[in-house]
Amino acid sequence: MINVTTMLKVILDSGIKQIQIEAETGIPQPRISRWANGDVCAAVNDALVIQQIYEKVVAKERRKKKKPALLT
């Protein structure tokens, strides 16, 4: 599974600046900087894993052409 540091590396390597991420998300730039440098609370990556599983379930349900229970 992908983690926050890897995701931020891809985003930052694309040319998006930390300050732009802050403006779009409300996440303070110093926190983004810490995460980009690998200083990430385990709970953040845990939540990301849950989100990735959720996205898989939603995609599977959409392929079945019915709404997931959490989205009804």
N, C-alpha and C positions, 0 to 999 in steps of 0.2 A: 504494500500500500504506500501511496505517496504521502509525504509529510509536508508540514507548513514551510519548512526551510527550502525544500526542493521546489515547491510551488512558487515561493517568492523569488527564487533564483531565476526561474523561467520568466516570471513577470518582469523582473528588473532587467534581465538580459534582453527583453523585447524593447527596452527603451523607456518603459514607464518608470517614473520617479517615485520614491517613497512618499514625497509630499502629495503627489497625485493620488496615491492609494489612500492616504489620510483623508484627503478631500472627498473622495468617493465613498469611503467606508466609515469614517469617523474614528478609525483606529489611530491612536496617537503615533506620530512618526518615530519617536524614540522606541516604542514597542515594536514597530515594524522593523527597525534597525536591529534590535536584539534578536527578533525571530529570524531575520535574514542571516545573522551570524551564528545561528544554531542554539541560541538561548531561549528555548521554548518550553513552557510548562507542559508536563506530560498530558494534562487534561485537554490542552488545545489539540494535540495530535489525536488523543482518544476521541474527541468530538468530531474530528475530521474523518476518522475511520467510520463512526456511526453515520455521518453524512454520506460517505461513499456507499455504504451498504444500503442506505435509504434510496439513493439514486438508482442503484441496481434494481431494487424492488419496484420502484415507480416505473422504470423503463420496462420491466417484465410485465407489470400490470397493464401498461399502455399497449404493449404488443398483444395482450389478450383482449384489448378493446374494452376494458372496464376500468373505472377509477379505483385507485387504492383507497382503502377504508379511511386513511388519515386525511385524504383530500376531498372527501364527500361532505 
